[in-house]
Amino acid sequence: MKNLLWVIEQATSEDIEKAMRSWPTYHWLTSHMAHDFGFPAHVGAGVFAALSPNNDYLGNLRDCRKLLKGVQAGLPLEVIKVSTYGNNKRKAYKIAQGANPLDLIVFSKTRNFYLNIMDPNDPIPVTVDGHIFNAWEGTRLSLKGAAQRFRAKHYETVADSIREIARQRGVLANQVQGIIWFCWRRIHGILYTAQQELWSREARAAGYEVPHHAVEKTFTSP
């Protein structure tokens, strides 16, 4: 856990603000996209999560809207073009047709990603990706390299460390995860984009003006 704590100690106020706003923003965008096409919120979150593997974030938002719109219009699966693996596209299509996301989204990272989006106030789910694993190990590997070292047995160990930090600070685990994720990427210069610019781009990709959210909790320093 000391490696994660070291990263947290490097966090700027901007890193913390991004983390506090990120999951509510994802929930806002996906639930509103779902409602636009007559679906409940869990369908928007499920489609977005199912389409996320091998997809960049802004492309993921555009693809989520495209698939929801296509299913609402009655288009067949093969006509809807998205940028992800075929199996994930099929899962997203089934979710939009009424399947339970939790019956189809079983991979730990994607499942927790869905749960974090669906309920940003849930204290249990933690999305652990290659950046979080690198921060936990204290190494700087490519995402491919991290994936080669990151095994299923590591997932709950890393997630439990994040939950413990959250417990100590009285915040949510997904907020701690977000601080580590944004801070680690900034430290290593990984596609770092000013947050206001990113929010504008992501809202436009989803078809909306930039949403604003009140931050209910603040991160307490050690």
Beta strands, then each sheet from edge to edge (+ up, - down):
end
